[in-house]
């Protein structure tokens, strides 16, 4: 079984596109040891992270993900279909755009956790 994390951004915006991302992370990786931040793990609520922490995790995710993809819904699609359907479309597109990748980094869990904790 494979678990895919998928989320959207842009739902609360007054204008502009809506984006969704889908990610498959390897098991037994630094993600299982990711330090909690304010009661939730860092992968559950990026709004609680600093810009520096978000940028660090974005690079870690891109380098270690088994697969990831991004999907968009345009403002015209949001207007025509409604927000809920547009979110679904963006998420489906993110899944379809997910590309298998070979992880490029072998950073240990303790090294990444230590680096993150210092931010």
ZADO-1210 file (C-alpha; in nm, 4 decimals, padded with zeros to 6 digits):
<atoms>
<atom x="00.0000" y="00.0000" z="00.0000" code="UNK" pos="1"/>
<atom x="00.1167" y="00.3538" z="-00.0780" code="UNK" pos="2"/>
<atom x="00.0087" y="00.6618" z="00.1134" code="UNK" pos="3"/>
<atom x="-00.0131" y="00.9889" z="-00.0770" code="UNK" pos="4"/>
<atom x="-00.0229" y="01.3224" z="00.1016" code="UNK" pos="5"/>
<atom x="-00.2282" y="01.5796" z="-00.0870" code="UNK" pos="6"/>
<atom x="-00.3262" y="01.9345" z="00.0017" code="UNK" pos="7"/>
<atom x="-00.4365" y="02.2583" z="-00.1583" code="UNK" pos="8"/>
<atom x="-00.3445" y="02.6231" z="-00.1248" code="UNK" pos="9"/>
<atom x="-00.5417" y="02.9209" z="-00.2450" code="UNK" pos="10"/>
<atom x="-00.8854" y="02.8239" z="-00.1173" code="UNK" pos="11"/>
<atom x="-00.9162" y="03.1396" z="00.0897" code="UNK" pos="12"/>
<atom x="-00.7906" y="03.3801" z="-00.1755" code="UNK" pos="13"/>
<atom x="-01.0207" y="03.6358" z="-00.3336" code="UNK" pos="14"/>
<atom x="-00.8644" y="03.5994" z="-00.6757" code="UNK" pos="15"/>
<atom x="-00.6128" y="03.3907" z="-00.8637" code="UNK" pos="16"/>
<atom x="-00.5571" y="03.0217" z="-00.9250" code="UNK" pos="17"/>
<atom x="-00.5801" y="02.7359" z="-00.6799" code="UNK" pos="18"/>
<atom x="-00.2904" y="02.4907" z="-00.6475" code="UNK" pos="19"/>
<atom x="-00.2689" y="02.1391" z="-00.5066" code="UNK" pos="20"/>
<atom x="00.0308" y="01.9156" z="-00.4445" code="UNK" pos="21"/>
<atom x="00.0559" y="01.5390" z="-00.4070" code="UNK" pos="22"/>
<atom x="00.3590" y="01.3736" z="-00.2442" code="UNK" pos="23"/>
<atom x="00.4679" y="01.0172" z="-00.1752" code="UNK" pos="24"/>
<atom x="00.7486" y="01.0048" z="00.0814" code="UNK" pos="25"/>
<atom x="00.9610" y="00.6995" z="00.1564" code="UNK" pos="26"/>
<atom x="00.8918" y="00.5047" z="00.4741" code="UNK" pos="27"/>
<atom x="01.1583" y="00.4835" z="00.7432" code="UNK" pos="28"/>
<atom x="01.2839" y="00.8295" z="00.6577" code="UNK" pos="29"/>
<atom x="01.3411" y="01.1529" z="00.8413" code="UNK" pos="30"/>
<atom x="00.9694" y="01.2286" z="00.7983" code="UNK" pos="31"/>
<atom x="00.8723" y="00.9798" z="01.0659" code="UNK" pos="32"/>
<atom x="01.0979" y="01.1623" z="01.3131" code="UNK" pos="33"/>
<atom x="01.0009" y="01.5125" z="01.2023" code="UNK" pos="34"/>
<atom x="00.9838" y="01.7237" z="01.5184" code="UNK" pos="35"/>
<atom x="00.6443" y="01.8419" z="01.6431" code="UNK" pos="36"/>
<atom x="00.5818" y="02.2149" z="01.6193" code="UNK" pos="37"/>
<atom x="00.3029" y="02.3603" z="01.8332" code="UNK" pos="38"/>
<atom x="00.1280" y="02.0280" z="01.8837" code="UNK" pos="39"/>
<atom x="00.1328" y="01.9151" z="01.5177" code="UNK" pos="40"/>
<atom x="00.4098" y="01.7645" z="01.3136" code="UNK" pos="41"/>
<atom x="00.5682" y="02.0052" z="01.0677" code="UNK" pos="42"/>
<atom x="00.4182" y="01.8155" z="00.7776" code="UNK" pos="43"/>
<atom x="00.0656" y="01.8761" z="00.9025" code="UNK" pos="44"/>
<atom x="00.0590" y="02.2550" z="00.9266" code="UNK" pos="45"/>
<atom x="00.3060" y="02.4592" z="00.7257" code="UNK" pos="46"/>
<atom x="00.1394" y="02.7809" z="00.8458" code="UNK" pos="47"/>
<atom x="00.3146" y="02.7313" z="01.1807" code="UNK" pos="48"/>
<atom x="00.6591" y="02.7312" z="01.0195" code="UNK" pos="49"/>
<atom x="00.8918" y="03.0171" z="00.9434" code="UNK" pos="50"/>
<atom x="00.9749" y="03.0946" z="00.5808" code="UNK" pos="51"/>
<atom x="01.3221" y="02.9475" z="00.6333" code="UNK" pos="52"/>
<atom x="01.1772" y="02.6240" z="00.7753" code="UNK" pos="53"/>
<atom x="00.9264" y="02.5931" z="00.4870" code="UNK" pos="54"/>
<atom x="01.2027" y="02.6442" z="00.2299" code="UNK" pos="55"/>
<atom x="01.4230" y="02.3839" z="00.4007" code="UNK" pos="56"/>
<atom x="01.1414" y="02.1280" z="00.4097" code="UNK" pos="57"/>
<atom x="01.0453" y="02.2008" z="00.0474" code="UNK" pos="58"/>
<atom x="01.3982" y="02.1121" z="-00.0638" code="UNK" pos="59"/>
<atom x="01.4009" y="01.8001" z="00.1559" code="UNK" pos="60"/>
<atom x="01.0656" y="01.6866" z="00.0156" code="UNK" pos="61"/>
<atom x="01.1709" y="01.7451" z="-00.3459" code="UNK" pos="62"/>
<atom x="01.5004" y="01.5633" z="-00.2994" code="UNK" pos="63"/>
<atom x="01.3611" y="01.2651" z="-00.1063" code="UNK" pos="64"/>
<atom x="01.0107" y="01.2135" z="-00.2418" code="UNK" pos="65"/>
<atom x="00.9377" y="00.8957" z="-00.4298" code="UNK" pos="66"/>
<atom x="00.6963" y="01.1019" z="-00.6392" code="UNK" pos="67"/>
<atom x="00.5358" y="01.4442" z="-00.6316" code="UNK" pos="68"/>
<atom x="00.3256" y="01.6600" z="-00.8558" code="UNK" pos="69"/>
<atom x="00.1429" y="01.9910" z="-00.8678" code="UNK" pos="70"/>
<atom x="-00.1989" y="02.0622" z="-01.0149" code="UNK" pos="71"/>
<atom x="-00.3805" y="02.3890" z="-01.0789" code="UNK" pos="72"/>
<atom x="-00.7362" y="02.5126" z="-01.1179" code="UNK" pos="73"/>
<atom x="-00.7695" y="02.8423" z="-01.3016" code="UNK" pos="74"/>
<atom x="-00.9809" y="03.1350" z="-01.1823" code="UNK" pos="75"/>
<atom x="-01.2199" y="03.0650" z="-01.4739" code="UNK" pos="76"/>
<atom x="-01.2624" y="02.7028" z="-01.3587" code="UNK" pos="77"/>
<atom x="-01.3263" y="02.8176" z="-01.0018" code="UNK" pos="78"/>
<atom x="-01.5913" y="03.0642" z="-01.1241" code="UNK" pos="79"/>
<atom x="-01.7547" y="02.8102" z="-01.3551" code="UNK" pos="80"/>
<atom x="-01.7420" y="02.4976" z="-01.1375" code="UNK" pos="81"/>
<atom x="-01.7352" y="02.6332" z="-00.7833" code="UNK" pos="82"/>
<atom x="-01.4609" y="02.6102" z="-00.5250" code="UNK" pos="83"/>
<atom x="-01.5190" y="02.2532" z="-00.4077" code="UNK" pos="84"/>
<atom x="-01.5130" y="02.1055" z="-00.7591" code="UNK" pos="85"/>
<atom x="-01.2116" y="02.3218" z="-00.8542" code="UNK" pos="86"/>
<atom x="-01.0204" y="02.1860" z="-00.5498" code="UNK" pos="87"/>
<atom x="-01.1023" y="01.8312" z="-00.6596" code="UNK" pos="88"/>
<atom x="-00.9821" y="01.9049" z="-01.0138" code="UNK" pos="89"/>
<atom x="-00.6549" y="02.0577" z="-00.8874" code="UNK" pos="90"/>
<atom x="-00.5963" y="01.7524" z="-00.6653" code="UNK" pos="91"/>
<atom x="-00.6658" y="01.5096" z="-00.9502" code="UNK" pos="92"/>
<atom x="-00.4249" y="01.7045" z="-01.1704" code="UNK" pos="93"/>
<atom x="-00.1607" y="01.6933" z="-00.8952" code="UNK" pos="94"/>
<atom x="-00.1950" y="01.3151" z="-00.8812" code="UNK" pos="95"/>
<atom x="-00.1786" y="01.2843" z="-01.2605" code="UNK" pos="96"/>
<atom x="00.1274" y="01.5123" z="-01.2698" code="UNK" pos="97"/>
<atom x="00.3074" y="01.3067" z="-01.0035" code="UNK" pos="98"/>
<atom x="00.6264" y="01.1702" z="-01.1463" code="UNK" pos="99"/>
<atom x="00.8353" y="00.8904" z="-01.0012" code="UNK" pos="100"/>
<atom x="01.1690" y="01.0192" z="-00.8837" code="UNK" pos="101"/>
<atom x="01.4707" y="00.8582" z="-00.7303" code="UNK" pos="102"/>
<atom x="01.5540" y="01.0237" z="-00.3978" code="UNK" pos="103"/>
<atom x="01.8742" y="01.2226" z="-00.4408" code="UNK" pos="104"/>
<atom x="01.9719" y="01.2800" z="-00.0792" code="UNK" pos="105"/>
<atom x="02.0746" y="01.0322" z="00.1834" code="UNK" pos="106"/>
<atom x="02.0662" y="01.2825" z="00.4720" code="UNK" pos="107"/>
<atom x="02.0146" y="01.1022" z="00.7995" code="UNK" pos="108"/>
<atom x="01.7133" y="01.1614" z="01.0158" code="UNK" pos="109"/>
<atom x="01.9224" y="01.2998" z="01.3028" code="UNK" pos="110"/>
<atom x="02.1115" y="01.5425" z="01.0753" code="UNK" pos="111"/>
<atom x="01.7956" y="01.6793" z="00.9130" code="UNK" pos="112"/>
<atom x="01.6104" y="01.7010" z="01.2441" code="UNK" pos="113"/>
<atom x="01.9064" y="01.8823" z="01.3998" code="UNK" pos="114"/>
<atom x="01.9274" y="02.1248" z="01.1079" code="UNK" pos="115"/>
<atom x="01.5527" y="02.1927" z="01.1229" code="UNK" pos="116"/>
<atom x="01.5528" y="02.2424" z="01.5006" code="UNK" pos="117"/>
<atom x="01.8140" y="02.5172" z="01.4703" code="UNK" pos="118"/>
<atom x="01.5909" y="02.7232" z="01.2387" code="UNK" pos="119"/>
</atoms>
